[in-house]
Amino acid sequence: MSAIEKVNQLSHRIFNTSKNEQSTSRTSNPFAASNFQKNILTEDVFESSKSKEANKVNFTGNLSASSKRIYSVFVGSINDIGSRISSGIESIKAFGSRMKEGIVNTCVNTWNKIHEIGNKEESLNGTKELLGRDITTFFVNKREREISKMANMNPHMEVKSIFKDALQALEADMVQVA
Amino acid sequence: MEKTNIRTNKNFNKVSDIIESLTINTNPDSVAVLEEIGTNSSIDEVRELTSRALVKRNEHDSLQVVISNRGKGINDMSTIVAMSTINELLSLENKEEAMRVLENTISSEGFDEEVKENARSVKALMALS
C-alpha cells in the first residue's frame, strides 16, 4: 500500500464514520459503540438524569405509550365535553341574563316611574310641610320675641304710648271698613 | 265689621300682643294701663281681650276692675265681653282672690245694685264649678 493510499484510508476513517458509530452517537450509552460479541446495544439501557427528572413529574405510573395516548384522547374528550357543557351553560346563562335584563328593565322602568311619581308627590308634600312649618315658626318666634320684649318694658312710660298708637291705628282701620 | 275680619287685621294683632305683654308683665302698673286704655276702648274685641288679661293676672286690683266696675268686665254692655270675662274667671285654677273680690263687691255698700247682682251670679257659678 502506498503512502498516498494510507493517507486516503486515514482520511476516510476520520471523516466517514461507520453505521454503528452513527447509530451509537445518538444515544447516551457509552458502550453502544462497543461490540459485545457482535451484539450491538442499539437501545439506551441507561437512565439519564433527564429521564429521572421526567419520572419525577410523571403521575401516570407505568403506563405504556398506547395507554397514554388513549388516556390523553379520553382526557382530551373530557375536556372537550367540559368546554362544550360550559359553553352550553354559558349560552343558557346569556339567554337567561338577557331575559332577566329584559324583564328586570321593564319592571325597573315601571318601578322607577312609580317611584318618580311618588317622590314628586313626597317632595311636594315635604316642601309644602317645610315651608308651612318654617313660615309659621318664623312668625310665631317673631311674635313671641316681640311680646317678651314688651313685657320687660315699663307699662306707663313705654307700653302705654305704643298701646295708644296701635289702638288708634286699629280704630282708624275700623272706620275705613265701616 | 265682622269678628273674623278684625282678627286678621295687622293692628289688631299688634294690640293683642301689647295686651298679652301687659298680662305677663310683673309691673303692677300694667293693670292701670290695661284699665285706662283697654277697657275704655270702643272696640268690643279689644275690651274682651283686656278683661280676660286682667282676669289672667289674678291679682286683687286687676280682678276688682272686671268685677266691681260698672260697664267693665262682667258688667260690660257687650254680652260677648261679659261672658268671656265670666268664662275666664271660671277657668282660673286658683279662684280664692276672685271669690274674695266678688264677696267684697256683694257685701259693699258703695256699688250699684246691678253690679252686686252680677257679682252674686258669678259667685254662684264659681261655687258650682
Boltz contact constraints between the chains, C-beta under 6 A:
constraints:
  - contact:
      token1: [A, 146]
      token2: [B, 17]
      max_distance: 6.0
  - contact:
      token1: [A, 147]
      token2: [B, 17]
      max_distance: 6.0
  - contact:
      token1: [A, 147]
      token2: [B, 20]
      max_distance: 6.0
  - contact:
      token1: [A, 147]
      token2: [B, 21]
      max_distance: 6.0
  - contact:
      token1: [A, 150]
      token2: [B, 21]
      max_distance: 6.0
  - contact:
      token1: [A, 151]
      token2: [B, 21]
      max_distance: 6.0
  - contact:
      token1: [A, 151]
      token2: [B, 24]
      max_distance: 6.0
  - contact:
      token1: [A, 151]
      token2: [B, 25]
      max_distance: 6.0
  - contact:
      token1: [A, 155]
      token2: [B, 25]
      max_distance: 6.0
  - contact:
      token1: [A, 155]
      token2: [B, 27]
      max_distance: 6.0
  - contact:
      token1: [A, 155]
      token2: [B, 29]
      max_distance: 6.0
  - contact:
      token1: [A, 155]
      token2: [B, 30]
      max_distance: 6.0
  - contact:
      token1: [A, 155]
      token2: [B, 33]
      max_distance: 6.0
  - contact:
      token1: [A, 156]
      token2: [B, 29]
      max_distance: 6.0
  - contact:
      token1: [A, 160]
      token2: [B, 33]
      max_distance: 6.0
  - contact:
      token1: [A, 163]
      token2: [B, 18]
      max_distance: 6.0
  - contact:
      token1: [A, 163]
      token2: [B, 37]
      max_distance: 6.0
  - contact:
      token1: [A, 166]
      token2: [B, 11]
      max_distance: 6.0
  - contact:
      token1: [A, 166]
      token2: [B, 14]
      max_distance: 6.0
  - contact:
      token1: [A, 166]
      token2: [B, 15]
      max_distance: 6.0
  - contact:
      token1: [A, 166]
      token2: [B, 18]
      max_distance: 6.0
  - contact:
      token1: [A, 167]
      token2: [B, 15]
      max_distance: 6.0
  - contact:
      token1: [A, 169]
      token2: [B, 11]
      max_distance: 6.0
  - contact:
      token1: [A, 170]
      token2: [B, 11]
      max_distance: 6.0
  - contact:
      token1: [A, 170]
      token2: [B, 12]
      max_distance: 6.0
  - contact:
      token1: [A, 170]
      token2: [B, 15]
      max_distance: 6.0
  - contact:
      token1: [A, 173]
      token2: [B, 9]
      max_distance: 6.0
  - contact:
      token1: [A, 173]
      token2: [B, 11]
      max_distance: 6.0
  - contact:
      token1: [A, 174]
      token2: [B, 1]
      max_distance: 6.0
  - contact:
      token1: [A, 177]
      token2: [B, 1]
      max_distance: 6.0
